Amino acid sequence: MAIEVGNVFPEVQLKYIPYDETNPDTCAAPQILNTKTDFAGKKVVVVGVPGAFTPTCSSQHLPVFVAKASELKAKGVDLIVCVSGNDFFVMSAWGKSMGVKNSIIMAGDANGDLGRTTGLALDLAKVGLGSARLTRFAAVIDNGKVAHLAIEPDPSSVTVTGADNIIAAL
């Protein structure tokens, strides 16, 4: 069963590689983002996608969040986190290719911990993408609790989980 509005967002450790503004071609050491401690006292937008570099994620979902990151932050959002079942190196490379820079934390959940603990796991093994994926979702987490949650009825499209819908929910 998927998490719901009002639930405490589960504690998971996600890995990411911070973007280095001074030397963007380097690969810094991976960092841990703990959803309990790093989300405490903050308003966080979590964008879950099935896969980095996949067509819908790269053409319809992430680009609008990149373009609207400053608008989200102007609405009181402290952190924007994009997470996928890919590893943190792939997420870092995808972020660089999409021009994310420091606007969004590109976190990997290669073991599927977030999908399992939230009930938002998506098994794409039958199409060769593995079983540790996330369904397409977007959530607003306010001081550790789910304040808004949108889950795509069809993970191959972006209707309710886009940046404009999240801005409207804020």
Backbone bond lengths (Angstrom), bond angles and torsions (degrees), N, CA, C in turn:
res aa  C-N    CA-C-N  psi(-1)  N-CA   C-N-CA  omega(-1)  CA-C   N-CA-C  phi
1 M - - - 1.456 - - 1.533 108.96 -
2 A 1.301 116.38 136.25 1.467 121.37 -177.53 1.528 111.34 -77.23
3 I 1.321 114.57 152.23 1.457 119.65 173.80 1.520 108.87 -58.74
4 E 1.316 115.47 162.45 1.455 121.13 -178.27 1.518 109.56 -135.01
5 V 1.322 115.26 164.48 1.456 120.93 175.26 1.531 107.98 -57.56
6 G 1.315 116.25 134.38 1.458 122.91 -178.29 1.521 113.35 98.73
7 N 1.335 117.12 -20.81 1.470 120.64 177.95 1.523 110.89 -72.07
8 V 1.325 114.90 153.12 1.462 120.44 170.15 1.524 106.72 -73.34
9 F 1.326 116.47 132.82 1.461 119.93 177.58 1.523 107.47 -70.31
10 P 1.326 118.14 132.61 1.470 120.28 -174.65 1.528 112.77 -65.86
11 E 1.307 114.63 151.11 1.462 120.33 176.78 1.519 109.41 -80.91
12 V 1.315 114.88 121.10 1.460 122.77 178.08 1.521 107.17 -140.94
13 Q 1.310 116.11 147.19 1.460 119.94 174.36 1.524 108.61 -104.03
14 L 1.325 114.36 116.95 1.452 121.74 178.35 1.523 108.08 -106.98
15 K 1.321 116.84 149.02 1.467 119.63 178.97 1.521 109.79 -108.97
16 Y 1.332 114.50 146.00 1.462 120.75 177.59 1.518 109.25 -150.90
17 I 1.309 115.58 161.32 1.456 121.53 175.71 1.515 107.40 -110.69
18 P 1.336 117.73 116.31 1.467 119.37 -178.76 1.530 110.89 -63.02
19 Y 1.310 115.27 142.63 1.458 120.93 176.47 1.525 108.17 -75.68
20 D 1.314 116.79 130.70 1.459 122.11 179.63 1.529 108.59 -101.19
21 E 1.309 115.55 103.17 1.464 122.41 -177.76 1.528 111.89 -58.98
22 T 1.333 117.03 -35.32 1.466 120.53 -176.89 1.527 112.65 -77.94
23 N 1.338 116.88 -24.91 1.455 120.10 -179.97 1.527 108.81 -145.24
24 P 1.342 117.44 75.15 1.464 120.83 -172.46 1.524 115.32 -65.30
25 D 1.326 117.72 -15.27 1.464 119.20 -179.73 1.523 113.34 -86.21
26 T 1.323 116.92 -5.14 1.462 119.63 179.59 1.521 110.42 -86.46
27 C 1.291 114.73 168.67 1.458 121.32 176.94 1.529 106.71 -122.34
28 A 1.312 116.23 101.29 1.458 121.76 -179.51 1.531 110.23 -68.13
29 A 1.302 115.02 168.15 1.466 120.45 177.56 1.525 109.78 -67.12
30 P 1.314 117.67 141.41 1.463 120.27 179.07 1.530 111.37 -62.63
31 Q 1.312 114.94 146.14 1.464 123.12 177.58 1.523 108.25 -116.44
32 I 1.326 115.14 161.23 1.467 120.75 177.08 1.517 108.63 -106.79
33 L 1.324 114.62 132.42 1.461 122.20 173.05 1.521 105.92 -108.39
34 N 1.326 116.10 112.56 1.458 121.32 179.09 1.524 107.77 -95.94
35 T 1.312 116.76 118.38 1.459 120.31 -173.96 1.531 113.29 -66.87
36 K 1.311 118.10 -18.26 1.463 119.51 176.94 1.526 110.08 -84.36
37 T 1.308 117.31 -55.72 1.462 119.67 -174.59 1.525 112.75 -77.04
38 D 1.336 117.66 -38.21 1.464 120.06 -177.48 1.525 113.35 -79.37
39 F 1.326 117.98 -16.70 1.459 121.10 176.98 1.534 111.93 -96.60
40 A 1.336 117.44 -11.17 1.472 121.57 -177.19 1.527 110.74 -61.10
41 G 1.312 115.43 129.97 1.462 121.32 177.67 1.516 114.08 71.84
42 K 1.326 117.71 13.21 1.467 121.38 -177.00 1.521 110.93 -127.11
43 K 1.335 113.93 159.52 1.455 121.01 169.79 1.522 105.98 -102.61
44 V 1.331 115.86 121.62 1.455 122.06 -173.30 1.526 109.22 -125.95
45 V 1.317 116.08 136.06 1.457 121.11 170.54 1.523 106.89 -102.59
46 V 1.322 116.06 123.41 1.461 122.24 177.01 1.520 107.23 -110.14
47 V 1.325 115.06 123.58 1.460 121.81 178.86 1.525 107.31 -112.21
48 G 1.305 116.66 113.49 1.457 121.54 178.68 1.516 110.01 -98.19
49 V 1.328 115.88 131.02 1.462 120.72 -179.67 1.530 109.89 -129.52
50 P 1.327 117.05 150.79 1.463 119.79 179.41 1.522 114.35 -64.34
51 G 1.337 118.43 -34.06 1.456 117.63 -178.55 1.508 114.64 -170.70
52 A 1.317 115.04 140.13 1.465 121.15 174.06 1.516 109.27 -63.82
53 F 1.303 115.84 147.09 1.467 123.97 176.99 1.526 113.68 65.33
54 T 1.318 118.51 6.66 1.460 120.04 178.28 1.537 108.83 -81.03
55 P 1.322 118.22 155.15 1.466 120.45 -170.98 1.537 115.42 -56.82
56 T 1.317 118.63 -54.75 1.467 120.33 -176.97 1.525 111.01 -66.37
57 C 1.323 117.21 -41.18 1.464 120.89 -179.66 1.527 110.84 -62.87
58 S 1.330 116.34 -38.99 1.461 121.14 -175.80 1.525 114.15 -84.46
59 S 1.324 117.41 -24.88 1.462 118.33 -176.54 1.520 113.79 -104.26
60 Q 1.348 117.24 -28.06 1.461 119.46 -174.08 1.524 115.18 -117.83
61 H 1.332 117.60 -30.93 1.462 118.41 -170.79 1.527 113.00 -95.96
62 L 1.326 117.16 -66.47 1.466 120.54 -176.12 1.526 113.69 -61.64
63 P 1.337 120.54 -41.91 1.464 119.20 -176.08 1.535 114.42 -57.52
64 V 1.320 117.00 -35.27 1.468 119.34 -179.44 1.526 110.09 -72.34
65 F 1.322 118.01 -35.75 1.470 120.02 175.46 1.527 110.72 -65.91
66 V 1.328 117.08 -37.75 1.466 120.33 176.59 1.530 109.44 -63.04
67 A 1.324 116.20 -47.27 1.468 121.09 -178.28 1.525 112.41 -65.10
68 K 1.325 117.07 -30.35 1.472 120.90 -174.87 1.524 113.06 -106.68
69 A 1.320 118.06 12.25 1.467 121.00 -178.10 1.518 111.61 -58.18
70 S 1.321 118.61 -43.89 1.470 120.12 -178.99 1.522 110.76 -67.23
71 E 1.331 117.64 -33.28 1.460 120.80 176.94 1.529 110.83 -67.38
72 L 1.322 116.51 -40.16 1.462 120.65 176.20 1.533 110.31 -62.73
73 K 1.316 116.43 -44.58 1.467 119.96 -179.42 1.526 111.41 -67.11
74 A 1.325 117.52 -32.58 1.468 121.04 175.87 1.531 111.54 -66.36
75 K 1.331 116.46 -22.49 1.470 121.95 177.56 1.529 112.01 -88.52
76 G 1.345 116.75 8.43 1.456 120.33 176.06 1.511 116.01 100.77
77 V 1.323 117.82 6.10 1.468 120.66 179.49 1.529 108.82 -78.01
78 D 1.326 115.68 126.22 1.463 121.44 179.69 1.527 112.55 -85.29
79 L 1.323 116.80 -38.58 1.467 122.40 -177.84 1.520 109.88 -137.71
80 I 1.322 114.86 142.90 1.465 121.21 169.22 1.525 105.39 -119.24
81 V 1.313 115.80 126.52 1.459 121.41 -177.91 1.519 108.45 -123.93
82 C 1.314 116.22 122.80 1.464 121.63 172.41 1.522 106.27 -102.44
83 V 1.320 116.04 126.84 1.468 119.75 -176.94 1.526 110.04 -130.36
84 S 1.320 114.18 143.01 1.454 121.82 179.07 1.523 108.67 -144.07
85 G 1.315 115.64 165.82 1.456 121.57 177.39 1.519 113.40 -75.07
86 N 1.300 117.96 10.95 1.465 121.87 175.14 1.524 109.76 -83.73
87 D 1.339 116.28 167.55 1.458 118.83 175.71 1.533 110.02 -79.47
88 F 1.314 115.88 166.46 1.467 121.17 -174.43 1.522 113.60 -66.97
89 F 1.329 118.23 -26.46 1.470 120.22 176.19 1.528 110.13 -67.94
90 V 1.318 116.54 -43.76 1.464 120.95 178.20 1.528 109.73 -64.20
91 M 1.321 117.50 -43.41 1.467 120.38 179.57 1.526 111.03 -62.67
92 S 1.321 117.14 -38.57 1.461 120.75 177.61 1.533 110.40 -64.22
93 A 1.319 117.01 -45.95 1.465 120.96 179.85 1.526 110.90 -63.51
94 W 1.325 116.63 -39.54 1.468 120.35 178.44 1.528 109.92 -64.50
95 G 1.333 115.81 -44.37 1.460 119.84 178.30 1.520 112.06 -59.07
96 K 1.319 116.46 -43.74 1.471 120.28 178.05 1.522 110.51 -62.60
97 S 1.325 117.41 -42.66 1.467 120.66 -178.29 1.524 111.92 -67.61
98 M 1.336 116.74 -24.84 1.465 121.42 -178.63 1.535 112.75 -96.97
99 G 1.338 116.88 1.10 1.460 120.14 178.18 1.522 114.21 71.93
100 V 1.314 116.82 29.43 1.463 122.01 -176.88 1.536 112.02 -66.96
101 K 1.319 117.23 -40.54 1.467 124.03 -175.51 1.517 109.79 52.88
102 N 1.337 118.20 -126.12 1.469 121.65 -178.32 1.527 113.48 -98.65
103 S 1.325 117.78 8.19 1.462 119.26 -175.50 1.524 113.23 -74.88
104 I 1.325 116.97 -27.13 1.465 122.06 -176.82 1.524 108.58 -140.06
105 I 1.321 116.69 137.56 1.461 120.88 172.55 1.521 107.01 -82.04
106 M 1.319 116.01 123.23 1.468 122.05 -179.09 1.530 108.05 -98.94
107 A 1.323 116.38 98.68 1.464 121.32 -171.18 1.521 112.09 -106.50
108 G 1.311 114.67 142.37 1.451 121.45 177.33 1.514 111.99 -100.01
109 D 1.316 115.59 143.84 1.459 123.46 176.97 1.531 108.25 -133.42
110 A 1.330 114.87 56.70 1.466 121.54 -172.51 1.529 113.58 -59.94
111 N 1.317 117.78 -26.47 1.466 120.25 179.56 1.522 112.85 -88.91
112 G 1.327 117.34 -5.70 1.459 120.70 177.40 1.511 114.91 77.65
113 D 1.332 117.80 19.39 1.468 120.52 -177.86 1.528 112.45 -61.59
114 L 1.324 117.25 -42.90 1.465 119.71 -178.79 1.522 110.73 -66.08
115 G 1.320 116.79 -42.53 1.461 119.91 178.59 1.514 112.67 -60.70
116 R 1.324 116.32 -42.66 1.472 120.68 179.52 1.523 111.46 -66.38
117 T 1.322 117.48 -46.30 1.471 119.73 -174.37 1.523 113.39 -74.58
118 T 1.334 117.11 -23.48 1.469 120.08 179.15 1.519 112.94 -97.35
119 G 1.332 116.91 -13.00 1.457 119.95 -174.42 1.522 112.10 77.13
120 L 1.332 116.83 18.02 1.465 121.59 -177.91 1.530 112.29 -110.06
121 A 1.329 116.02 25.93 1.464 121.11 178.98 1.522 110.02 -72.52
122 L 1.319 114.27 150.65 1.463 121.19 178.16 1.520 107.53 -135.99
123 D 1.317 116.61 123.20 1.458 121.48 179.73 1.528 108.90 -93.60
124 L 1.322 115.86 110.72 1.457 121.34 179.54 1.528 111.98 -112.48
125 A 1.333 115.98 23.79 1.462 120.68 -179.47 1.531 111.58 -60.20
126 K 1.314 116.78 -35.18 1.470 119.57 -176.90 1.528 112.80 -65.47
127 V 1.337 117.71 -19.00 1.465 120.68 176.60 1.524 111.45 -109.72
128 G 1.340 116.54 11.90 1.458 121.41 174.39 1.515 115.84 85.09
129 L 1.333 118.10 14.97 1.465 120.61 -179.05 1.524 113.51 -106.85
130 G 1.313 118.16 6.82 1.461 121.19 176.33 1.513 113.66 87.37
131 S 1.307 114.48 173.07 1.465 120.33 -175.60 1.520 113.55 -104.91
132 A 1.327 117.83 -6.01 1.474 120.71 -177.58 1.529 110.33 -100.93
133 R 1.321 116.90 54.14 1.464 121.76 -179.35 1.522 110.51 -109.20
134 L 1.313 115.35 167.38 1.461 121.66 175.94 1.518 109.32 -108.81
135 T 1.317 115.46 145.31 1.445 117.90 169.08 1.522 107.51 -71.65
136 R 1.310 118.13 163.82 1.465 120.66 -179.70 1.531 109.05 -77.32
137 F 1.333 115.44 120.88 1.461 120.21 179.11 1.522 110.00 -148.60
138 A 1.307 115.36 165.35 1.462 122.07 171.48 1.523 106.60 -143.04
139 A 1.320 115.52 136.29 1.456 120.61 -177.15 1.525 110.33 -137.52
140 V 1.314 114.30 148.52 1.462 121.08 170.06 1.519 106.10 -107.48
141 I 1.315 115.37 121.41 1.463 121.68 179.11 1.520 106.39 -109.49
142 D 1.318 116.75 120.48 1.463 121.90 -178.56 1.521 108.68 -114.98
143 N 1.333 115.24 111.09 1.461 122.06 -178.19 1.537 112.07 50.84
144 G 1.331 115.36 45.01 1.457 120.68 174.89 1.512 116.12 88.19
145 K 1.330 118.36 -5.73 1.464 120.71 -179.72 1.520 110.65 -114.01
146 V 1.321 115.33 147.95 1.453 121.32 179.09 1.533 108.52 -74.26
147 A 1.339 115.57 113.18 1.464 121.02 179.48 1.531 111.33 -95.94
148 H 1.321 116.82 -26.89 1.468 122.36 178.83 1.523 107.39 -152.20
149 L 1.315 116.93 140.17 1.457 121.35 178.21 1.522 109.29 -143.48
150 A 1.318 115.73 124.97 1.464 121.77 175.29 1.518 107.55 -122.30
151 I 1.321 116.35 129.81 1.463 123.09 179.29 1.523 107.26 -123.02
152 E 1.319 115.92 127.30 1.462 119.54 179.88 1.523 110.31 -68.02
153 P 1.320 117.04 131.20 1.464 119.28 174.29 1.531 111.89 -66.43
154 D 1.324 116.31 -29.39 1.460 122.54 176.25 1.526 107.25 -127.34
155 P 1.341 118.43 105.85 1.462 120.75 -175.53 1.530 114.92 -62.10
156 S 1.334 117.75 -9.20 1.463 119.17 178.62 1.524 112.36 -87.87
157 S 1.341 117.06 4.54 1.460 120.10 178.19 1.522 110.07 -134.59
158 V 1.329 115.18 166.13 1.465 121.31 177.35 1.526 106.92 -121.44
159 T 1.320 115.67 106.93 1.464 120.21 177.62 1.529 109.85 -122.51
160 V 1.333 117.11 -61.23 1.466 120.98 -175.28 1.530 114.13 -95.58
161 T 1.332 117.31 -9.21 1.468 120.04 -174.15 1.522 113.62 -104.40
162 G 1.297 117.78 8.03 1.457 121.06 -178.41 1.518 113.17 -72.90
163 A 1.309 115.51 164.27 1.464 121.95 -177.53 1.524 112.39 -59.63
164 D 1.333 117.82 -39.05 1.463 119.99 -179.50 1.526 111.82 -62.50
165 N 1.327 116.47 -38.17 1.468 120.15 178.07 1.526 110.99 -67.99
166 I 1.311 117.33 -36.49 1.460 119.93 178.69 1.534 109.95 -69.96
167 I 1.315 117.04 -41.12 1.468 120.44 176.00 1.522 110.39 -59.09
168 A 1.309 117.43 -43.64 1.467 121.00 178.28 1.523 111.75 -63.14
169 A 1.335 117.01 -33.77 1.474 121.06 -179.85 1.529 112.74 -73.14
170 L 1.332 116.26 -20.71 1.466 120.01 -179.35 1.509 109.77 -77.01
